[in-house]
Amino acid sequence: MQAHIFDELSRAISEERLSPYRHRNTAGSSLKIFASYVWNIALCESIYPTLHVFEVTLRNNINEAANKAFGER
């Protein structure tokens, strides 16, 4: 039953997306591969607020520099 669930998840997520996790867990079980995948999602979620602030700050600074160089229009 468990193998069937992992097969379905692999199809749904795609082998291309899971292949980096398979290469890192060559001796690992499917559970370890999916645990690594989910851990990566959690890490990405944890840095999203910082990335968001960086992107807004960068965009605002680019806009300010462009306005100074070329005028507001």
N, C-alpha and C positions, 0 to 999 in steps of 0.2 A: 504493500500500500504506500509506504513512504517513498519508494523509488518512483512510483507513478506520479506522486505529487511533485517531486523534483523534476521529472521529465516534462510535466505540464508547465511548471514555472520556467524551465529552460526555454521552452517554445515561446512562452508569453513574453519573456524578457529579451530573448534572442541569444544565440550562441556567441555572436560577435561581441555583444555587451559583456557577457560573462567570461569570455576567453582570457582576459588579463587575470581574473581571479582564479581560473583553472591553472594557469601557468605558475602562479605563486603558491598554489596549494596542490602541487603535483601528486603528493601522497595523501592529500586530504580528501575527506568525504564530501559528498554533495552538500551536507549540512554546513561544513566549514566554508565551502565556496559561497553559499548563500548568506552565511553569517558575515563573511567579509564584504559582500556586496551591500548588505544592510548597514554595516558599520560605516562604509564609505558614504552612504546616503546621510547618516547621522553626522558625520564630520562635515559634509558639505552644508548641511542645515546650520551647523554651529558657526560657520564662517560667513553665512549669508548677510547678517546685519552689518558686519565690517565691510564686506564687498559693496553692499548697498550705499553706505556712507561714502566710501571711496569713489564710487561711480558718480554720485550726485556732486561731490566736491570737485572732481575732475571736470565734469561737464560744466559746472558753474564757472570754474576758472578758465576753461577754454572760451566760454561765452564772453566773459569779462575781457579777456585778452583780445578776442576778435572785435568786440565793440570799441576798445581803445585803438586798435589798429585800423579798422575800417569804418567806424561809426556804427551807430545802432541799427541803421538800415543796411 
